[in-house]
Amino acid sequence: MYEAVCARLRALRCGVRGARREAGMVTSEYAVGLVAAAAFAVLLYKVVTSGQVSAELHDIVERALDARM
């Protein structure tokens, strides 16, 4: 695999025909990234809305609003 990567880098540096630049993700990579982002968002939502975390966040906000300057 190391040889293949080195050959690809040499081809890109030398401007060999057929070696195209990859700017961005292809559709399948985009889809996998989108699914991963959605799964992370759901996990984060579940953690933040859980009872203990919600109570801690509520306490932090209460203390911040009651702080004296």
N, C-alpha and C positions, 0 to 999 in steps of 0.2 A: 504494500500500500504506500509506503514511503516513496518508492520509486515513481509510482503513478502521480503522486502529489508533486514531486520535484519536476517531472516531465511536464505536467500541466502548468506549473509556475514558469518554467523555461519557455514554453510555448506562448504564454501570455506576455512575457517580457520581450520576446523577440518579435511579436506581432505575426506569428505564423497564421496563415489562412486556415480557417476552420475553427480556430480557437476564439470563441466568442466571450465577451464579458458578461458576467451574470450580475445584473443590476436588479436586486430585489428578489422576492420569493416567487416560485412557481405556484400554481393554484393549489396543489396538494400540500405544499408547505404552509401556504396561507390558511388552508382549512384546518390543518393540525394546530397551528398557532392560535387560531380563533377558538377552537374547542378547548385548548389548554387555558386560554385566558378566561373563557366562560366558566370552566371548572374551578379555577382559582377564585373568581368572583363569587361563585356559590359558596365555596369553602369559607372565604372571608366573611360573607354575609352570615353564615351559620355561626361562626365564632363570635362576631360582634353582637349578634342578637341573642346569644345564649344568656342565661340568667346571671351568672357570676360576672361576666365581662360587661354586660349591660349595666349592672349595679355599680361596678367600678367606674365605668365611663360617666355614669350619672353623678357619682360622688366627686369626680374630678371637675365636672362642669359646675356643680354646686359650689365647690371650694373656689373655683376661679371667679364665679359671679359674686361671691360673698367677700372676696379679698378687698382689703382696704388699701388705698394708695397712700 
